[in-house]
């Protein structure tokens, strides 16, 4: 009888330990890519950047571009959320102050699809990046918040996209929007502050996918 009780206790403890070590169904197991991670339209743009070295700082709009200046800074971390990730390429594009992907005519490559408000950068040794651009507007007659598209290119890995950067003060960032967010790369919902130079500033740290 004592032997049977011991076996039952051992079985319960073993099952409890196994359950405690199982990953949450909503969280990919360590080292396992998220389902459909690479099902990504346009992600090939990450590696279609101009020849030459990429800098960790990117200025997107031409000097005469209408709109409010926005500076977005942050760091990119490896999946452990602690280790900086150097040499990661970010491809960025967004709408203009009217909510359109603007073209001047004669665009080539990705400019034909994304307009001229796009560009590439590569994180520095500390995983840092800095984007200077204008604050985008929502699409006309749409119910989506204004957003900045971000695509990630890690060394020796297929590119993928992460959650768009959107702004907390946008009326379209609703509870429904928050609940539907996948949080790829971390939450893309950021707070903006307007400084004395009339520049919007925000911080967005990115955590790479497994």
C-alpha positions in Angstrom: 0.0 0.0 0.0 2.8 2.4 0.9 4.5 1.5 -2.4 1.3 2.3 -4.3 0.9 5.6 -2.5 4.5 6.5 -3.4 4.0 5.7 -7.0 0.9 7.9 -7.1 2.7 10.8 -5.5 5.6 10.5 -7.9 3.2 10.5 -10.9 1.4 13.6 -9.7 4.7 15.5 -9.1 6.0 14.5 -12.5 2.9 15.6 -14.3 2.9 18.9 -12.3 6.5 19.6 -13.3 5.8 18.9 -16.9 2.9 21.3 -17.0 4.9 24.0 -15.3 7.6 23.7 -18.0 5.3 23.7 -21.0 5.2 27.0 -22.9 2.0 29.0 -23.0 0.0 28.3 -26.1 0.2 32.0 -27.0 4.0 32.0 -26.7 6.3 30.2 -29.2 8.6 27.7 -27.5 12.2 29.0 -27.1 14.0 28.6 -30.3 10.8 28.0 -32.3 9.7 30.6 -34.9 6.2 32.0 -34.5 3.7 30.3 -36.8 3.5 32.1 -40.1 6.4 34.4 -39.1 7.8 34.4 -42.6 4.4 34.8 -44.4 5.3 38.3 -45.1 4.3 40.3 -48.2 7.1 42.8 -49.2 9.6 41.5 -46.7 12.1 41.1 -49.4 12.5 44.9 -49.4 14.7 44.5 -46.3 17.7 43.3 -48.4 16.9 45.4 -51.4 18.7 48.5 -50.0 21.1 50.7 -51.9 24.7 49.6 -52.2 27.1 50.7 -49.5 27.2 50.6 -45.7 24.0 51.4 -43.8 24.1 53.7 -40.8 22.2 53.2 -37.5 20.6 56.7 -38.1 18.1 57.2 -40.8 16.6 60.4 -42.1 13.6 59.7 -44.4 11.9 62.8 -45.7 13.4 65.4 -48.0 13.9 68.9 -46.4 10.8 70.3 -48.1 8.4 67.5 -46.9 5.3 69.0 -45.2 4.5 67.7 -41.7 5.5 67.6 -38.1 9.0 66.3 -37.4 9.1 63.0 -35.6 12.2 61.3 -34.1 11.9 57.7 -33.2 14.7 56.0 -31.2 15.2 52.7 -29.6 17.3 49.5 -29.3 16.9 46.1 -30.8 17.4 43.2 -28.4 17.8 39.5 -29.0 14.9 37.2 -27.8 16.3 37.1 -24.3 15.1 40.8 -24.1 18.5 41.8 -22.6 21.3 41.2 -25.1 21.7 44.0 -27.7 21.4 42.9 -31.3 23.9 44.7 -33.6 23.8 44.5 -37.4 20.1 44.2 -37.7 18.6 45.8 -40.8 15.3 47.7 -40.4 13.3 48.7 -43.5 10.9 51.5 -42.7 8.1 53.1 -44.7 5.0 55.2 -43.9 2.4 57.6 -45.2 2.8 61.4 -45.5 0.9 64.1 -43.6 -2.2 63.4 -45.8 -2.2 59.7 -45.2 -0.9 58.8 -48.6 2.2 57.0 -49.9 3.6 60.0 -51.9 5.4 59.8 -55.2 7.1 62.5 -57.2 7.2 60.5 -60.4 9.8 58.2 -61.8 10.1 56.1 -58.6 11.9 52.9 -59.0 12.0 49.7 -56.9 10.1 49.9 -53.6 9.3 53.5 -54.2 6.7 52.5 -56.7 4.8 50.6 -54.0 5.7 52.5 -50.8 6.3 56.0 -52.1 9.5 58.0 -51.3 9.0 58.0 -47.5 11.0 54.9 -46.9 14.5 53.8 -46.1 16.9 51.4 -44.4 19.2 51.4 -41.4 21.4 48.9 -39.5 21.6 48.8 -35.7 25.0 49.7 -34.2 27.1 47.7 -31.7 24.7 48.5 -28.9 21.6 47.6 -31.0 20.6 51.3 -31.3 18.7 52.9 -34.1 17.3 56.4 -34.7 14.8 57.5 -37.3 14.1 61.1 -38.2 11.0 61.6 -40.3 7.6 63.3 -40.2 4.6 62.1 -38.3 2.4 60.1 -40.6 -1.4 60.5 -40.9 -4.0 57.7 -41.1 -5.2 56.5 -44.4 -8.0 58.7 -45.7 -11.5 57.4 -45.0 -10.1 54.4 -43.0 -10.5 53.3 -39.4 -6.9 52.4 -38.9 -4.4 54.5 -36.8 -1.5 56.3 -38.4 1.4 53.9 -38.4 5.0 53.2 -39.4 5.8 49.9 -41.0 8.9 48.0 -39.8 10.5 45.0 -41.4 13.4 43.1 -39.8 16.4 41.6 -41.4 18.6 39.6 -39.0 22.0 38.2 -40.1 21.6 34.8 -41.8 17.8 34.7 -41.4 14.8 35.3 -43.6 13.2 38.8 -43.1 10.0 39.2 -41.3 7.7 42.1 -40.2 6.8 43.2 -36.7 3.9 45.2 -35.3 3.5 48.6 -36.8 4.4 51.6 -34.7 1.3 53.5 -33.7 0.7 56.3 -31.3 -1.2 56.3 -28.0 -2.9 59.6 -28.7 -4.3 58.4 -32.0 -8.1 58.1 -31.6 -8.0 54.8 -33.7 -5.8 53.1 -31.1 -8.9 51.7 -29.4 -9.3 48.8 -26.9 -10.3 46.7 -29.9 -7.0 47.6 -31.6 -5.0 46.8 -28.5 -6.7 43.4 -28.0 -6.0 42.4 -31.6 -2.3 43.4 -31.6 0.0 40.4 -32.0 2.9 42.2 -30.3 5.5 40.9 -32.8 8.8 42.5 -31.7 7.0 43.9 -28.6 4.1 46.3 -28.4 4.1 48.8 -31.2 2.0 51.3 -29.3 4.2 54.1 -28.1 3.8 57.4 -26.4 4.9 60.6 -28.1 6.1 63.8 -26.4 6.2 67.2 -28.2 9.4 69.1 -27.2 10.1 72.8 -27.2 11.3 72.5 -30.8 7.9 71.2 -32.0 9.4 67.8 -32.6 7.5 64.7 -31.7 9.8 62.2 -29.9 9.1 58.6 -29.0 11.0 55.4 -28.0 10.3 51.9 -29.4 12.5 49.0 -28.3 12.3 45.9 -30.4 12.7 42.3 -29.3 13.6 39.9 -32.1 11.5 36.8 -32.7 12.7 33.3 -31.9 
